[in-house]
Amino acid sequence: GSSKSFDFKIRRVFDVSRAGILSRLDASASVKNVTDSAIYDQCGLPQPGRLIQVQFRIR
C-alpha cells in the first residue's frame, strides 16, 4: 500500500449585495485522495478512499 495521497481544494468568495444577511457567499470544493490510493494508518488499518466535499456559506 501507499502512505501518500494528493488533495485538492478550491475556494471562491462572491459579494452578492452591499448589506444585509445575504451580502457574501463563500463557496468551496475539495477532493481528498484524488488518485483513490490505498492509505493505511500507523496500525495498518485502511483509511477511507476518495472524499469529495462541497460547501456553501452565506455571510
Secondary structure as GFF3:
##gff-version 3
##sequence-region A 1 59
A	DSSP	beta_strand	8	15	.	.	.	ID=ss1
A	DSSP	beta_strand	24	32	.	.	.	ID=ss2
A	DSSP	beta_strand	51	58	.	.	.	ID=ss3
###
